[in-house]
Amino acid sequence: MPGAGPKALGRELEDLGPYATVDQMSVARFVTHLRYLYARMARNAQIRSVPPILVEALHEAHPDVVAVADQVRQLIESGGGRLTEAEVRYLEIHIARLATAMRE
């Protein structure tokens, strides 16, 4: 995927706050999520649904993750694949978790 390397992704995540304060475990969880996301894309087995109440609660508690998830989605899709809306919502969950860890 052109342009979708760790440095490019890191620049997208910097929008959430002081990147240097992220602990390694939080980053490892996020990277693991991305690995599984790419594996699901390769198998054409992406997540197809997310409980609406989960999405509503997430957007209310973390409105900033929507824009960052969209930037990461664009970065991933620049390689030619397409994410389902449900995958984007799960990406938002993991970005919110990472953002929370960054702010602690």
HELIX and SHEET records of a PDB file:
HELIX    1   1 PRO A    6  LEU A   13  1                                   8    
HELIX    2   2 GLU A   14  LEU A   16  5                                   3    
HELIX    3   3 TYR A   19  THR A   21  5                                   3    
HELIX    4   4 GLN A   24  ALA A   42  1                                  19    
HELIX    5   5 PRO A   52  ALA A   61  1                                  10    
HELIX    6   6 VAL A   65  GLU A   77  1                                  13    
HELIX    7   7 GLU A   85  ARG A  103  1                                  19    
END                                                                             
